[in-house]
Amino acid sequence: MKSRAAVLFEPGKRLEICDVDVMDPKAGEVRVQIMAAGVCHTDLSVMNGSLKAPLPAILGHEGAGIVRDVGPGVTAVKPGDHVIPLWRLSCGACEYCNDRRPALCGEGTEIRSSGRLIDGSSRFSFGGQEILHFAGVSSFSEYTVLPEGAVLKIPKDLPFKQAALMGCAVITGVGAAVNAAQVKPGRTVAVFGAGGVGVNVIQGAALAGAKMIIAIDRDTRRLDDALIFGATHIIDASDSDPVAVVRQLTGGRGVNYAFEAVGLPVTIQQAYDCLAKRGVAMTVGIAPTATEVTISPVGLVYEERVLTGSLYGSAAPKTDIPMMIELYRNGRLKLDELLTRSYPIEEINEAYKAMKSGETLRSVVTF
């Protein structure tokens, strides 16, 4: 089968739109027609080389679509089902899966590092050349093949564009606040970076009942967005010291929770520095591979601060995403406001240009 796809052949290059060949699904696999795919910063990090991934590959890890074919032995879904791809396959039996941390499962890690499915081979090719899978999903292809365990069935009345956003931005951000940090009602929160993931951290903190949610960014458009998603205070980091302002807003005490959704050493440091005693700084943004941060251990001991991270919202997607769908239906989770623009797949490079310039909060490409 031929499929329109956006392929990255080498870092530093634009995505190339190609008609790739897609194999039939093997045993335990499904072929999905992607209807909408999210434009996420993680893919951009691979494109510019700051995040390493096996290439050439079809990028994209956030999406929603329709099951078109299933391989032998598949029972979880059938042709015609609407699904969200899950970019971290999990075995369901290891210590991480049993501890409700399936994103840390070794099966997903292996697919991410190799670019090939469980049997060690790819289902994509172009002109006789093997094309690899990104994060086991490759949602920038009209048709993709995934393991049965890497798709989640969703209601057919859920719009594809909104559903796609749940696969990464929403579950990562909301999950960081609700699952990883377990924000308690009445506590104070600072969020560094009010992009697509950051605003979801904000609405996760709001859902958890935080009394003060401080959004920090250098783009005033993002700060306006943060207020829509539940921020109670905003700080323009382009003309002020965010740590000093956070201290001022909290009476010198600092915040109980600080989330870093940018992936830069300076903002990780700032998130840690604005903590109150026993505060938790949570890194959510994906930093470049070579990034290093220097933290004094004094605060770790004398103030019992915590510096940690969260992958995929520290979530169990197969139970958490259905709950988020219900929150959306009940008007408690903002997805319509999150979706800024839609592009045809042929304009995917323009979509990333708009994201980098701050024109869009979250956008999708369609086929």
N, C-alpha and C positions, 0 to 999 in steps of 0.2 A: 504494500500500500504506500502511495505517495502522501507526503504531509508537508504543508508549509511550515517552516520553522526558522527561528532566529538562532544562528550558530556563532559561537565565539571560537575562532581558530587560534588566536594567540592574544596574550594580554596587551593592552594598549591600543587595540584595534576596535573598530565599530562592529556591532553585531551584523552578520550577513544573513539576508533572507534567502533561504535555499529550499528547494523541493527535495526533502530527504526521503529515504526508504525506511519504512517501519515494518518490522517483522510481526507475524502473528504472535499472540501471547502463548507462552509455553504453560506447562502444568503449574497451577497455583498462581497464574498471572491474569491480569485484565488489561484490555485496551480501552483507553478513555479518549473521547473526543473533548478536547478542552474548549469551553465556551468563553471563558474569561480568565485572564492570568494577571496577577498583581505585579506592579512595577516596584520592586523592593531594593533597598540600598545594598543588601548583601550581594545581589547579582552585580551591581555596579562595582563593588569592591573586587570582585573577580575580574571584571572587565578592565579595571585600571591596574590590576596586578598586586594590590595591597593584601588581597586574600588569595591564597593558593588553592587551585583546583585542577584536576586532570583535564586536559584539553586535547583536541577540539571537543566541545560539548555544546549541547542545547541547554541554555540556561533557563531560569524560571523555576521557582519552588512554591509559588502561591497560586492557587487556581481553583476552578470548579468546572465540572463537565458531566458528560453522559457516558455511561458504560456502553460500548458498542460490541465488544466480543469478550468472551472469557475462555481461559484455557481449561484443560481437564482438571477436575477435582475442586473447582471453585464453587463455594456454596454461600459466601457472605453477600455477594451481589450478583445481579443478573443483567443482561442487556436491557437498556432502557432506564436503569436506575441512575439517579443523579447523585454525584459524589464530590467530595473534596479530597484531593491527594494529600497525604501526610508525608512531610519531607524527612521524617525520622522513623523508618521502619523499626519495629520492635518485635522481639521473639515471644514476649508474654510469659516467659518462664525464668529469666535470670534474676539476680538480686535487685537490679535496678527496676525492672518491670514489676517485680513483686513489691517494691518499695514506692510505687507510684511515680517513678522517674523514667518512663520508657524512652525519653529522648537520649538517655545515656547508654542505651542498649548497644551492645557491640555490633549487631546486625546492621543497624542504621549507620554506625560509624564506618563500617567496612564499605558500604555502598557509597558513602560520601567521599571516602578517600580514594576509591578505585575508579568511580564513574561507571561501574558495571553492576549488573543485578546479581542475585544470590549465586547463580551458577557460574559467575565470573565472565560473562559475556554481555555485550550491548545489544539492544534491539534496533539501533539506528545505524544507518550508513549513508554516505553521499559520494557518488562517483566511485564506488568500490572501497572507500576509506571508512574505517570505523569512526562513528561519532558517539561520544560518551554521554551518559546521563548526568545531570547535575542534581545533587542531593536526592537522587533516586526518583525525581519527579519530572524535570524538563517540561515545565508547563508552557514554555514558549514554542511549543510544537502543537499543531492542530490535533495530532493524534500522538499519544504516548502510551507506553506499556509500563505497568507497575506491578509489584507483588500484591496479591490479594489483601495482605495485611496492611498495605499502605494506602488504602482508600477507605473513606468513611461515607456511608450512605446518608443522604440528607433529604428533607422533604422536597417534593417537586414544585411546591409553590414558593420556594425561597429563590429570589432573583440570583442569577449566576454571578453578576458583578459584585453584589454584596457578600455572597457566600464565599467568593474567592478570597476576600480580605480576612476571613476568619482563619484561613490556613496558616497565616504567619503573623501579620501585624497585630491583629486583635488578640489572638491567643497568647502571643509573646508579651504584649504590653499588659493586658488585663491579668494574665497569669502571673507575671512578675510581682504585681501588687497583692493579688489574692492568694496565690499558691506559695510562691517563694518567700516573700517577706511576711505574708500573713498580717497585713496592716490591720491594726485594731481600731475600733470605733473611737472617735475623739482624739486621735493622735495627729501629729503634724508630719507633712510630707513635702519634699522638694524633688522636682523632676528636671534634670538637666537635658535639654533637647526636646522640643515640642513638635517633632516630625510625626510621621505615620505611626511609629511605635510609641513615642513619647506621649502623644495624646491618649493612647490606649492605656498606658500606665496611669495617666491622670484619671480616666474614667474608671479604671479598676480601683484606684484609691477612693474615688467618690462612692463607688458601689460598696466598698468596705466600711464607709462611714467616717473617713478622715475629716477632721474639723477644719484644717488648714492645708491647702494644696498649692504650693508655690511652683509656678512654671518659669523656667529660665531658658532663654534663647537669645540669639543675636538678630533674629529676623522678627520684626514687629508683626508681620502677617501670621507667623506661627504663634505668636503670643495671643493674637486675637482668636485664633483657632483654639488655643488652650482654654480660654474662657468658656467657649461653647461646650467643651468636653468636661468641665467641672472645676477648673482652676479657680481658686479664691483670690490669688494674688499672682502678679506677673513681674518678672525682672528682666529688663533689657540688658543683657551682658555686654553689649557693645559700648555702653557708656557708664558702667558701674561695676564694682566688685561684688559678684553675686554672693560670695561667702559672707561678706560684711553686711549686705542687705538682708540675707536670711537670718543672721544673728540679730539684727535690729528688729525684724518682724517678729521674732520669737523671744524678745526680751533678753537677748544674750544667751539664751539656753541652747539654741540649735534645734534641729528637727529630729524626730524619732526615726524617720526613714528618708533616705536620699537615693534616687534612682538616676543612673547615668545611661542615657539612650542615644549617645553620640558615637562613642568608641574612640575617644581621644584621651591621651594622658592627662591633659590639663583639666578636663571636665571630670575625670575619675578622681583626681586629686581634690578638686573642689567639692565633689559629692562627699568625700570622706571628711574633709575639713569642716563642713557645715553641720556635722552630727552632734547631737546632744549625748550625754553619757548613756551608755548602753544602746546607742543608735546603730542602725544597720545601713550600710551603703551597698547598693545592689547594682552591679554592672550588667547592663542589658545590651547595649550597643556592641556590635562586632568590630573590634579594633584590628588594625593591620597586624599581620603575623609577627612582625618584629617589635611590636610595641612593648615598652617597659614602663613601669610606674614605681616610683620610690616613695614608700610610706614609712614614717617613723613609727616604731613599735610602742612608743610611750603611751599614745592614746589607746592602743589595743589593750594595754595592761591597766593603766590608771583610770581609764574611763570605760573600759570594757566595750569598746566599739567593735563592730564587725564589718569586714570588707569581704564581700562574696559576689557570686554571679548567678545568673539564671539563664538557662538554655530552653528555648521553646516555651517560655512561661512556666517552666517546671511543672508542666501540665500532663494530664492523661487525656490526650485529644479525643479519644473515643467516648469519653464520658463528659469532658468539659465543653466540647464544641456543641453537643446537643443542648446543654444548659444555656450556653451563650445564645443559641438560636431562640430559645424561649425568652431570654432577656430582651432580645431584639424585637420579637413579636409583641412583647408587653411594653415596649417603648422605653426600656431602661438601659439599652445598649445602643449607642449611636453608630450606625453603619452608613446610613444615607448621607450624613454630614461628613463622614470620613472620605467618601468617594468624590474626588474633585473632577476627574475627566476620564474619558474613554478614548483610546486610539486604536486604529487598525494595526495589525501586526507589522505592516510595512512601515509604520511610523514609530517603531519602538525606540529607535535612537533619539528621535525628537522627544519621546516621552521621558527618557532619562535626562535629556538636556533640561527639560522643564522641571524635573524633580530636583536636579542640582541647583537650579537658580531659585528654588523656593516657590515656583509658580503653582505647584500642586502639592497637596497633602498626601493623597494616595490616589494613584491612577491605575487603570487596567488596560490591557490590550485584548482585542477580540479578533476572531478569525471569520 
